């Protein structure tokens, strides 16, 4: 069973930055893709950013130019650098890993952006 552990969430003022980390319990080379999703109260979970095993990144339109997804293969960790944060970025952020037909999720980390 794969475990994904997120960290780095917190409270930040609008315009600030946070970096989220997602540590996997096995080599991230084994995943077809890893990514970040978020869910705000009353909303459905939505894609924020994904990174394939071939290093192709995809972003939601709402975060393009502000967020960057990256990975450190040696640490089996994926990151989400979030800059110029806005109150509408407030949500629980979830790490995701896709391996074949298997889809894995972390427990989530809260990001709150105050205006």
N, C-alpha and C positions, 0 to 999 in steps of 0.2 A: 504494500500500500504506500502510495506517495504522500508525503506531507509537505505542505507549503506553509511557511510561517512569514507573515508580513510584519513589518515594523516601520516606524518613522512617521506615523500619523501624529496629529496634534492640533493645537489651536494656533492660528496665525492671522495677522491682519491682512486686509486686502492689499495686494501689491507685493506681498511677501513670497517666500519660497519654502518648499519642503522637498525632501527626497524620501521616497518610499523604497523599502527593500523587501524582496521576497526570496527567502532561502529555501531551496528544494532539498529533499532528503536523498536525492540521487542525482546523477549527472544530468545537467540540463541539455546535454547533447542528445539525450534519449527522447526529447520532446519535439514534436513537429513544430510547435509554436508555444510561446508563452505570452501572457498579456495581463493587462489591468482592466478591470471593470469597476463601475461604481453604481451605488444605489442610494438615492436620496429618499427621505420619508415620503411615502405616497406615490413614488415613481417606480418604474420597472428598472431592473438592472440594465445598464448600458455599457457598450464598449467604450473604453478610453483610448487604449493603445495596445497593439500587438506586435510581436517580433518573431519572425519565423526562424527556423533553423538555418536558413540561408541568409539571415540578417536583413530580410525585408521588413520594414516597419510600416505600420498603418496607424493613423490617428483619427479620432473623431474630429469633425470640423470645428467643434467648440473648443478644442484644446490645441489645434495646430499652431505652431509657432511659439507656444508657451510651455508645452510638456515635451519631454524627451525620454524615450524608453531605451534602455541599454542593458547589457549583461556582462557579467564577469564569469567566464566559464570555469576558471580555477576555483572560484568560491561557490559555484552552483547557485548564483544569485542573479536575479533580475531587478533592475532599478526603474523607478519612475521619478525623474527630476521634474518638479512642478514649479514654474516661475510665474510671476505676475498673476498670482492667485486672485480669484474673484469670489464673492459670497456664493455665487451659483455653483462653485466647485465643491461646496460643502456636501459631503456624502460619506458613506462607508465604502472604502476602496478594497476590492478583492483581487487577489492574484489568481491567475488561471494558467493551467498547463494542459496541453492537448497532446495525447500520445495514441496514435491510431484511433480506435473508437472510444478510448477512455478520456474522460474530462475530469480534471482535478481542480479543487478550489481551496483557497486558504480560508482562515476564519474571519478575515476582514480587519481593517484598521480605520478608525474614524479620522476624518479630516474636517476641520471646522474653520471657515474663513469668516472673520468678522469684518463688518463694514466700518 
